Amino acid sequence: MSSALPYPQDFAAELTRDLWARIMAGEFTGARPRMAATLMIVDRTGVQPRVLMGKRNQSHKFMPGRFVFPGGRVEPGDRRMSAAGALNSATELKLMACLRRPSPQAARALALAAIRETFEETGLLIGVADCGAPENPPEGAWTEFAAQNMFPALDDVHFIGRAITPPRNRLRFDTFFLCVEAGAIAGTVEGKVGASMELVALDWPTIPEALDMGAVPITKVMLRELANRLAGGLNPHAPTPVYTTGRKGWERREI
């Protein structure tokens, strides 16, 4: 691995050291991972890259009070939503390589889920505003998104990593960590962040600052994976890590 990378990639060993005893203390739940996608929005206009982080509401059962990237489960409407542009071919192939039933539509749905969840949780519109409004958007958040005369945009979505929650957890996710640059933000709908919302605050820390904000271990790992990818210029052909658990701990492989 290049010495130019800001973080050495021993992350799987670190996760095993910090979390394995707690994981093994639990019982197998039989829970199947739910497909999810999250979006890391990076601003590289300053001296150091900054990444959008949201603080989860303390009342939520899942990661209360933690700083996270916006994201959530893939929904059926994500396959049907119209979009501007297409995924980079290398990104699309890597996403498809992770899917049980690979197809361009399924890969596209992952990226659209991340964009939709980001809109729902932050009000930020990742898209283009010069193509009019999408016709017949799926009900719910996509209808509100389309009402802003925006198409979600896929051209500049990058695949940073994937992580699957261990089988002893009651709530499991198969999460795809995607990334866009802040320049992809085409607008904002106010009122999505606040004391009664899923995210109570947004912040744009540098990556070292974000690592000290109380995020869970896998979020910290993906922040460092992001830093390493940024050091390589966000090349879509660069190896993408997949984190799973085996018999002896966390494992990291690349696709």
C-alpha positions as a Python dict, from the first residue, in 0.01 Angstrom:
ca = {
    (1, 'M'): (0, 0, 0),
    (2, 'S'): (130, 342, -90),
    (3, 'S'): (297, 534, 193),
    (4, 'A'): (125, 846, 55),
    (5, 'L'): (-207, 732, 203),
    (6, 'P'): (-296, 929, 517),
    (7, 'Y'): (-412, 619, 709),
    (8, 'P'): (-264, 266, 709),
    (9, 'Q'): (-529, 11, 616),
    (10, 'D'): (-529, -215, 923),
    (11, 'F'): (-892, -129, 990),
    (12, 'A'): (-1028, -486, 1005),
    (13, 'A'): (-782, -576, 1281),
    (14, 'E'): (-879, -261, 1466),
    (15, 'L'): (-1250, -344, 1445),
    (16, 'T'): (-1183, -696, 1568),
    (17, 'R'): (-977, -568, 1860),
    (18, 'D'): (-1239, -312, 1964),
    (19, 'L'): (-1565, -498, 1897),
    (20, 'W'): (-1515, -874, 1870),
    (21, 'A'): (-1557, -965, 2238),
    (22, 'R'): (-1886, -776, 2254),
    (23, 'I'): (-2008, -933, 1930),
    (24, 'M'): (-1924, -1287, 2042),
    (25, 'A'): (-2104, -1231, 2374),
    (26, 'G'): (-2433, -1210, 2185),
    (27, 'E'): (-2643, -1487, 2036),
    (28, 'F'): (-2722, -1548, 1672),
    (29, 'T'): (-3044, -1368, 1591),
    (30, 'G'): (-3118, -1501, 1245),
    (31, 'A'): (-3175, -1144, 1127),
    (32, 'R'): (-3104, -1084, 759),
    (33, 'P'): (-2918, -769, 660),
    (34, 'R'): (-3131, -495, 507),
    (35, 'M'): (-2997, -321, 200),
    (36, 'A'): (-2900, 36, 285),
    (37, 'A'): (-2707, 322, 130),
    (38, 'T'): (-2545, 626, 284),
    (39, 'L'): (-2395, 938, 129),
    (40, 'M'): (-2067, 1104, 221),
    (41, 'I'): (-2071, 1461, 87),
    (42, 'V'): (-1720, 1605, 60),
    (43, 'D'): (-1622, 1971, 27),
    (44, 'R'): (-1269, 2005, -113),
    (45, 'T'): (-1270, 2382, -168),
    (46, 'G'): (-1064, 2454, 145),
    (47, 'V'): (-719, 2357, 266),
    (48, 'Q'): (-851, 2027, 408),
    (49, 'P'): (-1148, 1824, 282),
    (50, 'R'): (-1461, 1855, 493),
    (51, 'V'): (-1739, 1597, 512),
    (52, 'L'): (-2104, 1642, 602),
    (53, 'M'): (-2200, 1478, 931),
    (54, 'G'): (-2540, 1479, 1098),
    (55, 'K'): (-2613, 1430, 1468),
    (56, 'R'): (-2889, 1176, 1527),
    (57, 'N'): (-3176, 1256, 1758),
    (58, 'Q'): (-3115, 1130, 2111),
    (59, 'S'): (-3465, 977, 2114),
    (60, 'H'): (-3386, 729, 1837),
    (61, 'K'): (-3318, 367, 1930),
    (62, 'F'): (-3056, 323, 1657),
    (63, 'M'): (-2732, 514, 1725),
    (64, 'P'): (-2892, 789, 1939),
    (65, 'G'): (-2687, 1107, 1958),
    (66, 'R'): (-2420, 976, 1721),
    (67, 'F'): (-2272, 1163, 1427),
    (68, 'V'): (-2349, 981, 1102),
    (69, 'F'): (-2364, 1022, 727),
    (70, 'P'): (-2721, 1062, 597),
    (71, 'G'): (-2861, 734, 471),
    (72, 'G'): (-3106, 452, 517),
    (73, 'R'): (-3278, 154, 361),
    (74, 'V'): (-3330, 106, -10),
    (75, 'E'): (-3700, 138, -101),
    (76, 'P'): (-3893, 3, -402),
    (77, 'G'): (-3947, 355, -540),
    (78, 'D'): (-3571, 400, -576),
    (79, 'R'): (-3576, 163, -874),
    (80, 'R'): (-3847, 367, -1046),
    (81, 'M'): (-3721, 722, -997),
    (82, 'S'): (-3599, 906, -1305),
    (83, 'A'): (-3247, 1044, -1287),
    (84, 'A'): (-3010, 1268, -1478),
    (85, 'G'): (-2706, 1093, -1618),
    (86, 'A'): (-2582, 748, -1528),
    (87, 'L'): (-2341, 590, -1286),
    (88, 'N'): (-1977, 574, -1388),
    (89, 'S'): (-1930, 232, -1552),
    (90, 'A'): (-1662, 125, -1303),
    (91, 'T'): (-1883, 228, -1010),
    (92, 'E'): (-2181, 45, -1156),
    (93, 'L'): (-1983, -277, -1207),
    (94, 'K'): (-1848, -269, -852),
    (95, 'L'): (-2193, -216, -704),
    (96, 'M'): (-2330, -499, -915),
    (97, 'A'): (-2049, -728, -797),
    (98, 'C'): (-2186, -692, -444),
    (99, 'L'): (-2546, -782, -524),
    (100, 'R'): (-2716, -1120, -505),
    (101, 'R'): (-2919, -1033, -815),
    (102, 'P'): (-2690, -792, -1001),
    (103, 'S'): (-2836, -553, -1253),
    (104, 'P'): (-2775, -193, -1359),
    (105, 'Q'): (-3117, -107, -1215),
    (106, 'A'): (-3026, -247, -873),
    (107, 'A'): (-2694, -60, -869),
    (108, 'R'): (-2872, 258, -972),
    (109, 'A'): (-3128, 210, -693),
    (110, 'L'): (-2850, 207, -432),
    (111, 'A'): (-2725, 547, -546),
    (112, 'L'): (-3077, 688, -564),
    (113, 'A'): (-3155, 558, -215),
    (114, 'A'): (-2854, 746, -79),
    (115, 'I'): (-2965, 1066, -257),
    (116, 'R'): (-3325, 1029, -136),
    (117, 'E'): (-3226, 960, 224),
    (118, 'T'): (-2993, 1261, 216),
    (119, 'F'): (-3282, 1478, 99),
    (120, 'E'): (-3518, 1337, 363),
    (121, 'E'): (-3273, 1387, 648),
    (122, 'T'): (-3095, 1710, 548),
    (123, 'G'): (-3303, 1883, 282),
    (124, 'L'): (-3005, 1882, 44),
    (125, 'L'): (-3087, 1812, -321),
    (126, 'I'): (-2818, 1618, -507),
    (127, 'G'): (-2919, 1679, -864),
    (128, 'V'): (-2958, 1911, -1158),
    (129, 'A'): (-3208, 2191, -1200),
    (130, 'D'): (-3190, 2257, -1574),
    (131, 'C'): (-3393, 1958, -1696),
    (132, 'G'): (-3736, 2049, -1557),
    (133, 'A'): (-3929, 1824, -1319),
    (134, 'P'): (-3931, 1441, -1337),
    (135, 'E'): (-4264, 1301, -1452),
    (136, 'N'): (-4457, 1053, -1235),
    (137, 'P'): (-4210, 1028, -946),
    (138, 'P'): (-4276, 759, -684),
    (139, 'E'): (-4491, 872, -393),
    (140, 'G'): (-4332, 1013, -81),
    (141, 'A'): (-3993, 1181, -70),
    (142, 'W'): (-3936, 1148, -444),
    (143, 'T'): (-4255, 1343, -513),
    (144, 'E'): (-4129, 1624, -290),
    (145, 'F'): (-3786, 1607, -454),
    (146, 'A'): (-3939, 1634, -803),
    (147, 'A'): (-4154, 1927, -688),
    (148, 'Q'): (-3830, 2129, -658),
    (149, 'N'): (-3788, 2094, -1038),
    (150, 'M'): (-3489, 1869, -981),
    (151, 'F'): (-3366, 1542, -1123),
    (152, 'P'): (-3136, 1341, -896),
    (153, 'A'): (-2792, 1318, -1058),
    (154, 'L'): (-2584, 1000, -1071),
    (155, 'D'): (-2278, 1093, -1279),
    (156, 'D'): (-2051, 1188, -991),
    (157, 'V'): (-2145, 920, -736),
    (158, 'H'): (-1843, 728, -604),
    (159, 'F'): (-1844, 390, -425),
    (160, 'I'): (-1622, 419, -116),
    (161, 'G'): (-1697, 98, 72),
    (162, 'R'): (-1944, -163, 194),
    (163, 'A'): (-2000, -306, 542),
    (164, 'I'): (-2232, -582, 663),
    (165, 'T'): (-2344, -586, 1026),
    (166, 'P'): (-2233, -904, 1212),
    (167, 'P'): (-2489, -1188, 1237),
    (168, 'R'): (-2523, -1163, 1615),
    (169, 'N'): (-2682, -819, 1593),
    (170, 'R'): (-3059, -787, 1610),
    (171, 'L'): (-3066, -504, 1358),
    (172, 'R'): (-2845, -576, 1057),
    (173, 'F'): (-2763, -371, 750),
    (174, 'D'): (-2575, -433, 427),
    (175, 'T'): (-2463, -74, 384),
    (176, 'F'): (-2308, 85, 77),
    (177, 'F'): (-2106, 398, 152),
    (178, 'L'): (-2124, 631, -146),
    (179, 'C'): (-1976, 976, -200),
    (180, 'V'): (-2040, 1294, -396),
    (181, 'E'): (-1864, 1627, -388),
    (182, 'A'): (-2041, 1928, -238),
    (183, 'G'): (-2065, 2087, -580),
    (184, 'A'): (-2337, 1830, -660),
    (185, 'I'): (-2572, 2007, -417),
    (186, 'A'): (-2821, 2189, -639),
    (187, 'G'): (-3055, 2325, -372),
    (188, 'T'): (-3188, 2296, -19),
    (189, 'V'): (-3533, 2249, 133),
    (190, 'E'): (-3546, 2398, 482),
    (191, 'G'): (-3706, 2237, 786),
    (192, 'K'): (-3556, 1889, 755),
    (193, 'V'): (-3312, 1926, 1048),
    (194, 'G'): (-3410, 2018, 1403),
    (195, 'A'): (-3499, 1908, 1753),
    (196, 'S'): (-3794, 1691, 1645),
    (197, 'M'): (-3629, 1548, 1333),
    (198, 'E'): (-3407, 1244, 1270),
    (199, 'L'): (-3101, 1469, 1257),
    (200, 'V'): (-3087, 1752, 1506),
    (201, 'A'): (-2783, 1929, 1359),
    (202, 'L'): (-2546, 1925, 1062),
    (203, 'D'): (-2173, 1995, 1064),
    (204, 'W'): (-1888, 2006, 810),
    (205, 'P'): (-1579, 1887, 1003),
    (206, 'T'): (-1247, 1795, 852),
    (207, 'I'): (-1191, 1420, 853),
    (208, 'P'): (-958, 1433, 1159),
    (209, 'E'): (-1222, 1642, 1340),
    (210, 'A'): (-1497, 1399, 1240),
    (211, 'L'): (-1297, 1110, 1385),
    (212, 'D'): (-1317, 1282, 1726),
    (213, 'M'): (-1693, 1346, 1720),
    (214, 'G'): (-1811, 1022, 1882),
    (215, 'A'): (-1902, 827, 1568),
    (216, 'V'): (-1937, 449, 1585),
    (217, 'P'): (-1634, 240, 1480),
    (218, 'I'): (-1752, 152, 1128),
    (219, 'T'): (-1822, 521, 1057),
    (220, 'K'): (-1467, 603, 1166),
    (221, 'V'): (-1331, 329, 942),
    (222, 'M'): (-1519, 465, 643),
    (223, 'L'): (-1398, 818, 717),
    (224, 'R'): (-1042, 690, 691),
    (225, 'E'): (-1123, 488, 379),
    (226, 'L'): (-1260, 812, 234),
    (227, 'A'): (-943, 1000, 325),
    (228, 'N'): (-735, 736, 149),
    (229, 'R'): (-954, 754, -161),
    (230, 'L'): (-934, 1133, -164),
    (231, 'A'): (-555, 1105, -153),
    (232, 'G'): (-581, 909, -478),
    (233, 'G'): (-810, 1162, -643),
    (234, 'L'): (-1138, 969, -603),
    (235, 'N'): (-1042, 738, -887),
    (236, 'P'): (-1348, 517, -959),
    (237, 'H'): (-1115, 235, -1066),
    (238, 'A'): (-936, 226, -729),
    (239, 'P'): (-998, -83, -511),
    (240, 'T'): (-1312, -60, -299),
    (241, 'P'): (-1316, -228, 45),
    (242, 'V'): (-1586, -467, 168),
    (243, 'Y'): (-1608, -536, 542),
    (244, 'T'): (-1764, -859, 667),
    (245, 'T'): (-1715, -1085, 969),
    (246, 'G'): (-1570, -1435, 966),
    (247, 'R'): (-1505, -1692, 1237),
    (248, 'K'): (-1219, -1500, 1396),
    (249, 'G'): (-1309, -1139, 1343),
    (250, 'W'): (-1367, -865, 1092),
    (251, 'E'): (-1234, -919, 742),
    (252, 'R'): (-1151, -666, 472),
    (253, 'R'): (-1137, -755, 105),
    (254, 'E'): (-1123, -536, -203),
    (255, 'I'): (-1318, -537, -526),
}
